[in-house]
Amino acid sequence: MFPQPGSGLEGIYGGKEGVFPRSFINESEDSFTLNVFGTGATGEKLPVLYWIYGGSLNNGSSDKFLYDPTEWIRRSQADGKRFIVVTGNYRTNIFGFASSEDLRAADPQGLSGNYGLYDCVSSLEWIKANIANFGGDADNVTIFG
């Protein structure tokens, strides 16, 4: 995950039955990752759900145990509903949403301070270009979070 302050989720849910904290996940500025979850290849183009974590733009990461969609996908498949879920990381806090005169001067489009949102747009561009390789329908993407 990207460097950030703690979220408190571990304190609320940690230690509860069935919760497996992912303390092995390290912080790094090189955390541009996407995760693709699905029900397996079927030959059909499946709808895609792109999930963006919250955290008030202050913290968050797609690796949090609370955000794992595996069981949701498994149960939905049993009900005849099939889809793909994509999750990814974006920069939060000062790394994703800070701005200054220097940053504005260095940004030719004058859009500094929205880097975390740019990360989400980059994820959507990746989905559009690559999700068909995972059985997804690039023309049927829903964003939620």
SULBEL-V504047 format. One record per residue. N is the residue number from 1. RES is the residue in one small letter. PSI is psi in whole degrees, 0 to 359 (NA if undefined). OMEGA is omega in whole degrees, -180 to 180 (none if undefined). Layout:
BEGIN
n->[N | N]
res->[RES | RES]
psi->[PSI | PSI]
omega->[OMEGA | OMEGA]
END
This chain:
BEGIN
n->[1 | 2 | 3 | 4 | 5 | 6 | 7 | 8 | 9 | 10 | 11 | 12 | 13 | 14 | 15 | 16 | 17 | 18 | 19 | 20 | 21 | 22 | 23 | 24 | 25 | 26 | 27 | 28 | 29 | 30 | 31 | 32 | 33 | 34 | 35 | 36 | 37 | 38 | 39 | 40 | 41 | 42 | 43 | 44 | 45 | 46 | 47 | 48 | 49 | 50 | 51 | 52 | 53 | 54 | 55 | 56 | 57 | 58 | 59 | 60 | 61 | 62 | 63 | 64 | 65 | 66 | 67 | 68 | 69 | 70 | 71 | 72 | 73 | 74 | 75 | 76 | 77 | 78 | 79 | 80 | 81 | 82 | 83 | 84 | 85 | 86 | 87 | 88 | 89 | 90 | 91 | 92 | 93 | 94 | 95 | 96 | 97 | 98 | 99 | 100 | 101 | 102 | 103 | 104 | 105 | 106 | 107 | 108 | 109 | 110 | 111 | 112 | 113 | 114 | 115 | 116 | 117 | 118 | 119 | 120 | 121 | 122 | 123 | 124 | 125 | 126 | 127 | 128 | 129 | 130 | 131 | 132 | 133 | 134 | 135 | 136 | 137 | 138 | 139 | 140 | 141 | 142 | 143 | 144 | 145]
res->[m | f | p | q | p | g | s | g | l | e | g | i | y | g | g | k | e | g | v | f | p | r | s | f | i | n | e | s | e | d | s | f | t | l | n | v | f | g | t | g | a | t | g | e | k | l | p | v | l | y | w | i | y | g | g | s | l | n | n | g | s | s | d | k | f | l | y | d | p | t | e | w | i | r | r | s | q | a | d | g | k | r | f | i | v | v | t | g | n | y | r | t | n | i | f | g | f | a | s | s | e | d | l | r | a | a | d | p | q | g | l | s | g | n | y | g | l | y | d | c | v | s | s | l | e | w | i | k | a | n | i | a | n | f | g | g | d | a | d | n | v | t | i | f | g]
psi->[160 | 152 | 136 | 164 | 162 | 157 | 338 | 347 | 320 | 321 | 325 | 313 | 342 | 140 | 353 | 153 | 133 | 358 | 123 | 96 | 145 | 60 | 351 | 350 | 124 | 160 | 141 | 147 | 351 | 66 | 27 | 92 | 154 | 148 | 134 | 122 | 135 | 184 | 5 | 157 | 136 | 350 | 346 | 157 | 117 | 149 | 151 | 134 | 121 | 116 | 129 | 121 | 158 | 236 | 17 | 31 | 11 | 322 | 171 | 162 | 146 | 353 | 355 | 137 | 331 | 338 | 8 | 118 | 8 | 311 | 323 | 315 | 316 | 313 | 321 | 321 | 321 | 332 | 7 | 9 | 126 | 137 | 172 | 139 | 130 | 131 | 157 | 170 | 149 | 157 | 139 | 177 | 216 | 335 | 335 | 338 | 14 | 153 | 158 | 171 | 319 | 317 | 320 | 321 | 328 | 346 | 108 | 336 | 354 | 31 | 27 | 155 | 0 | 32 | 324 | 321 | 322 | 322 | 318 | 320 | 319 | 322 | 317 | 323 | 320 | 316 | 312 | 318 | 335 | 347 | 336 | 331 | 344 | 9 | 9 | 158 | 107 | 344 | 7 | 72 | 129 | 133 | 133 | 168 | NA]
omega->[177 | 176 | -176 | 174 | 178 | -176 | -177 | 179 | -179 | 179 | -179 | -173 | -178 | 178 | 179 | -179 | 178 | 180 | -179 | -179 | -179 | -177 | 178 | 179 | -179 | 173 | 179 | 175 | 177 | -175 | 177 | -179 | 172 | 177 | 180 | 180 | 179 | -176 | -179 | -176 | 179 | -175 | 177 | 176 | -176 | 174 | -178 | 175 | 178 | -176 | 178 | -179 | -179 | -179 | 178 | -178 | -177 | -180 | 179 | 180 | -179 | -180 | -176 | -177 | -180 | -172 | -177 | -176 | -173 | -178 | 177 | 179 | -179 | -179 | 179 | 178 | 178 | 178 | 178 | 179 | -178 | 180 | 177 | 175 | 175 | 174 | 179 | 179 | 170 | -178 | 179 | 174 | -175 | 179 | -177 | -171 | 177 | 176 | 178 | 177 | 180 | 179 | 178 | 180 | -178 | -178 | -176 | 179 | 180 | -175 | -178 | 179 | -180 | -175 | 177 | 177 | 175 | 178 | 179 | 177 | 177 | 177 | 178 | 177 | 177 | 179 | -179 | -176 | -168 | -171 | 177 | 178 | 180 | 179 | -178 | 178 | -177 | 179 | 180 | -177 | 177 | 177 | 176 | 179 | none]
END
